[in-house]
Structures are given as C-alpha cells and as structure tokens.
C-alpha cells in the first residue's frame, strides 16, 4: 500500500515529504480553508515542496459538469506535474469524470461510502476512488470492510482504478486497509508518526544507546 499525506499545511508537508516515503498530497476544501491562505499560493506551495513527479490531488468546488471540467483544466495548467482533480460522487461529477477522461485529466472520485458508488465511478473513468473509513465507522458502519469490498469488486472485473482510502483516526484502521489489499491511503501528519511508533522500538533504541555509551562514551563511528 502506498501513502499520501492528507493536509494543506505547508510545514507539515515539508516534514513528511522529507522523512517519509509518500506518493503525494491530497487536499479538500476543508483542509485548504483551514490554512486561511491564498488558494493559488497554497497549491503552488505544495507543488514546489513535492515536485513534479509526486501526485497532487486538488478538489473542485464547482457544481456542474462543465464548470468542474473548466476548473480542473485551470488547476492542472497552473500547478502542472502529476495531477488529479478530486470530484465528489454524483451525477454532475460522473458526467465531468467522463469528460475529463477524454481530456486525459485524472480524477479522484471522493466522498465514496459504498462499493456500488465506487464501481460506477470506476466505470466512468476515475483513476482513484476515495472511501471514507472513519466516517463509516462513526455511523456504526464498517469502513475497512467497504474498502475490502471495493478492492474485491475491482479485482473481479479487472478495473483500472485504485482505491485511495481516506478518513482515518487511528493506525489500526490504516493497517487493516493494507491487510485487505487497499492500493493507497491518505493520512494526516500525526498518523504517520503514530504508524512508525512502538514502545518496544523505543526501548530497543534506548538499549543500543546505553550499551554503546558504556564503552565508547559520546564518540560515534565517524569519530574513530
């Protein structure tokens, strides 16, 4: 499973991009508005950090297919590089996806809550579908099971569309999605740190440091 960072915060993106093996960045209107920044400055800033080869997923705020396509073309022309426009599932979004497919612009269909939504989105030409794991769990659904079902349906029909799971609140949800074959997960900056943390890891590192210092003090290998 590949990882993306789900944020609009430039400092967080700089840090995660430097220390973690991410495939790119996802944003949405909520994450962008949270930064209270000029939209174009923010999006261009993200591209400057991650470079041309990593994916940037930016969500449209238009409501009709023609305007969605117009906005997607503008964003792609402005930010360049590997780009996917995020479009919420719906009739206008599906129409726009079919139009953008012909133009060669990748679509991430978002706000997915059922396998059938995902299947229709994939058939419309979406490159990614983004099921919301924790939001399903919050309404006594099973977010990971929905991800698993979407993966199974896509495999059954050999569809050229990837599952990009979103909306995580803990590392266990991320792990369970990886276990069921999810292709990509987009997660918040804090969950990256939680995902690589474990008390036994910290204890092992402390032990290595203590044993080394008992013989060599503060010297490092480069000092010899």
VEXDREN-2710 file (C-alpha; in Angstrom, 1 decimal):
% VEXDREN-2710
k/r/px/py/pz
1/UNK/0.0/0.0/0.0
2/UNK/1.2/3.5/-0.9
3/UNK/0.9/6.6/1.2
4/UNK/-0.2/10.2/0.7
5/UNK/-0.4/13.0/3.2
6/UNK/-3.8/14.5/3.7
7/UNK/-3.3/18.1/4.7
8/UNK/-2.9/21.6/3.3
9/UNK/-0.3/22.7/5.9
10/UNK/2.9/23.5/4.1
11/UNK/5.2/22.9/7.1
12/UNK/3.7/19.5/7.7
13/UNK/4.0/18.6/4.1
14/UNK/7.7/19.7/4.1
15/UNK/8.4/17.5/7.1
16/UNK/6.5/14.4/5.9
17/UNK/7.9/14.7/2.4
18/UNK/11.5/14.8/3.8
19/UNK/11.2/11.9/6.2
20/UNK/8.5/9.6/4.8
21/UNK/8.1/7.7/1.5
22/UNK/4.9/9.5/0.3
23/UNK/3.4/9.4/-3.2
24/UNK/2.0/12.8/-2.9
25/UNK/-0.6/15.1/-1.3
26/UNK/-4.4/15.2/-1.1
27/UNK/-6.4/18.3/-0.1
28/UNK/-10.0/19.2/0.1
29/UNK/-12.0/22.4/0.7
30/UNK/-11.9/21.9/4.4
31/UNK/-8.2/21.4/4.6
32/UNK/-7.5/24.3/2.3
33/UNK/-9.8/26.7/4.2
34/UNK/-8.2/25.7/7.5
35/UNK/-4.9/27.3/6.3
36/UNK/-6.6/30.7/5.7
37/UNK/-4.2/31.3/2.8
38/UNK/-4.5/32.5/-0.8
39/UNK/-5.6/29.4/-2.7
40/UNK/-3.2/29.6/-5.6
41/UNK/-0.2/30.4/-3.3
42/UNK/-1.1/27.4/-1.2
43/UNK/-1.5/24.9/-4.0
44/UNK/1.7/26.2/-5.8
45/UNK/3.5/25.9/-2.5
46/UNK/2.5/22.3/-2.2
47/UNK/3.7/21.6/-5.7
48/UNK/7.0/23.3/-5.0
49/UNK/7.6/21.1/-2.0
50/UNK/6.7/17.7/-3.5
51/UNK/8.0/18.3/-7.1
52/UNK/6.5/17.4/-10.4
53/UNK/6.7/13.6/-10.1
54/UNK/4.5/13.2/-6.9
55/UNK/0.8/13.3/-7.2
56/UNK/-1.2/16.4/-6.1
57/UNK/-5.0/15.8/-5.6
58/UNK/-7.0/19.0/-5.5
59/UNK/-10.8/19.1/-5.1
60/UNK/-13.0/21.2/-7.3
61/UNK/-15.7/23.4/-5.7
62/UNK/-17.9/23.6/-8.8
63/UNK/-21.3/22.0/-9.0
64/UNK/-22.0/21.5/-12.7
65/UNK/-20.0/19.1/-15.0
66/UNK/-18.9/21.9/-17.4
67/UNK/-17.7/24.1/-14.6
68/UNK/-15.9/21.2/-12.9
69/UNK/-14.1/20.4/-16.2
70/UNK/-13.2/24.1/-16.6
71/UNK/-11.9/24.3/-13.0
72/UNK/-9.9/21.1/-13.3
73/UNK/-8.2/22.3/-16.5
74/UNK/-7.3/25.6/-14.8
75/UNK/-5.8/23.9/-11.8
76/UNK/-3.9/21.4/-13.9
77/UNK/-2.5/24.1/-16.1
78/UNK/-1.5/26.2/-13.1
79/UNK/0.2/23.6/-10.9
80/UNK/1.5/21.2/-13.5
81/UNK/3.1/17.9/-12.7
82/UNK/1.3/14.7/-11.8
83/UNK/-2.2/16.0/-11.0
84/UNK/-5.7/14.5/-10.2
85/UNK/-8.8/16.5/-9.6
86/UNK/-11.0/15.4/-6.7
87/UNK/-14.7/15.3/-7.5
88/UNK/-17.4/14.2/-5.1
89/UNK/-19.6/11.3/-6.4
90/UNK/-22.9/12.5/-8.0
91/UNK/-24.5/12.9/-11.4
92/UNK/-22.6/16.0/-12.4
93/UNK/-19.4/14.6/-11.0
94/UNK/-19.8/11.4/-13.1
95/UNK/-20.5/13.4/-16.2
96/UNK/-17.4/15.6/-15.6
97/UNK/-15.3/12.4/-15.0
98/UNK/-16.3/11.0/-18.4
99/UNK/-15.4/14.3/-20.0
100/UNK/-12.1/14.6/-18.2
101/UNK/-11.2/11.1/-19.1
102/UNK/-11.3/12.1/-22.8
103/UNK/-9.1/15.1/-22.0
104/UNK/-6.5/12.9/-20.2
105/UNK/-7.0/14.6/-16.8
106/UNK/-7.0/12.1/-13.9
107/UNK/-9.9/12.1/-11.5
108/UNK/-10.1/11.0/-7.9
109/UNK/-13.8/10.5/-7.1
110/UNK/-14.3/11.3/-3.4
111/UNK/-17.0/11.0/-0.7
112/UNK/-17.4/7.3/-1.5
113/UNK/-19.3/5.3/1.0
114/UNK/-20.5/2.2/-0.9
115/UNK/-18.9/-0.3/-3.3
116/UNK/-21.6/0.4/-5.8
117/UNK/-20.6/4.1/-5.8
118/UNK/-17.0/3.1/-6.4
119/UNK/-17.9/0.7/-9.2
120/UNK/-19.9/3.3/-11.1
121/UNK/-17.1/5.9/-10.6
122/UNK/-14.5/3.4/-11.9
123/UNK/-16.7/2.7/-15.0
124/UNK/-17.0/6.5/-15.6
125/UNK/-13.2/6.6/-15.8
126/UNK/-12.0/7.7/-12.4
127/UNK/-8.3/6.9/-11.7
128/UNK/-9.0/6.7/-7.9
129/UNK/-12.0/6.3/-5.6
130/UNK/-11.7/7.6/-2.1
131/UNK/-13.9/5.7/0.5
132/UNK/-14.1/7.4/3.9
133/UNK/-13.2/4.8/6.5
134/UNK/-13.7/6.5/9.9
135/UNK/-16.8/8.4/8.8
136/UNK/-18.4/5.0/8.1
137/UNK/-17.2/3.7/11.5
138/UNK/-18.8/6.7/13.1
139/UNK/-22.3/5.7/11.9
140/UNK/-21.8/2.1/13.0
141/UNK/-20.7/1.1/9.6
142/UNK/-17.5/-0.9/8.7
143/UNK/-15.2/1.4/6.8
144/UNK/-12.5/-1.2/6.3
145/UNK/-15.0/-3.8/5.1
146/UNK/-16.2/-1.3/2.5
147/UNK/-12.6/-0.8/1.3
148/UNK/-12.1/-4.5/1.1
149/UNK/-15.4/-5.0/-0.9
150/UNK/-14.3/-2.3/-3.3
151/UNK/-10.9/-3.9/-3.8
152/UNK/-12.6/-7.2/-4.4
153/UNK/-15.1/-5.8/-7.0
154/UNK/-12.3/-4.0/-8.9
155/UNK/-10.2/-7.2/-8.9
156/UNK/-13.2/-9.2/-10.1
157/UNK/-13.7/-7.0/-13.2
158/UNK/-10.1/-6.0/-13.8
159/UNK/-10.9/-2.3/-13.5
160/UNK/-8.1/0.2/-14.0
161/UNK/-8.9/2.2/-10.9
162/UNK/-7.2/2.3/-7.5
163/UNK/-8.7/2.5/-4.0
164/UNK/-7.5/5.6/-2.2
165/UNK/-8.8/5.1/1.4
166/UNK/-9.3/8.3/3.4
167/UNK/-10.7/9.5/6.7
168/UNK/-8.6/7.7/9.3
169/UNK/-8.5/8.3/13.1
170/UNK/-6.0/5.6/14.2
171/UNK/-3.2/3.4/12.9
172/UNK/-5.2/0.2/13.2
173/UNK/-7.6/1.4/10.6
174/UNK/-4.7/2.1/8.3
175/UNK/-3.2/-1.4/9.0
176/UNK/-6.5/-3.1/8.3
177/UNK/-6.8/-1.4/5.0
178/UNK/-3.3/-2.5/4.0
179/UNK/-4.2/-6.1/5.0
180/UNK/-7.3/-6.2/2.8
181/UNK/-5.4/-5.0/-0.3
182/UNK/-6.1/-1.3/-0.4
183/UNK/-3.9/0.4/-3.0
184/UNK/-3.3/3.8/-1.4
185/UNK/-4.1/5.5/1.9
186/UNK/-4.0/9.3/2.5
187/UNK/-3.4/10.0/6.2
188/UNK/-2.9/13.1/8.4
189/UNK/0.6/14.1/9.5
190/UNK/0.2/12.9/13.1
191/UNK/-0.8/9.4/12.0
192/UNK/2.4/9.0/10.1
193/UNK/4.3/9.4/13.4
194/UNK/2.0/7.1/15.2
195/UNK/2.2/4.4/12.5
196/UNK/6.0/4.0/13.0
197/UNK/6.0/4.3/16.8
198/UNK/6.1/1.4/19.3
199/UNK/7.2/1.3/22.9
200/UNK/9.4/-1.8/22.2
201/UNK/11.1/0.1/19.4
202/UNK/11.9/3.0/21.7
203/UNK/13.1/0.6/24.4
204/UNK/15.4/-1.2/21.9
205/UNK/16.9/2.1/20.7
206/UNK/17.5/3.2/24.3
207/UNK/19.2/-0.1/25.0
208/UNK/21.5/0.3/21.9
209/UNK/22.4/3.8/23.0
210/UNK/23.1/2.9/26.6
211/UNK/25.3/-0.1/25.7
212/UNK/27.3/1.9/23.2
213/UNK/27.9/4.8/25.6
214/UNK/29.0/2.4/28.3
215/UNK/32.1/1.6/26.3
216/UNK/32.6/4.4/23.8
217/UNK/31.1/7.4/25.6
218/UNK/29.9/10.1/23.3
219/UNK/32.0/9.0/20.3
220/UNK/30.3/8.0/17.1
221/UNK/31.6/5.7/14.4
222/UNK/32.7/8.7/12.4
223/UNK/34.9/9.8/15.3
224/UNK/37.2/6.8/15.1
END
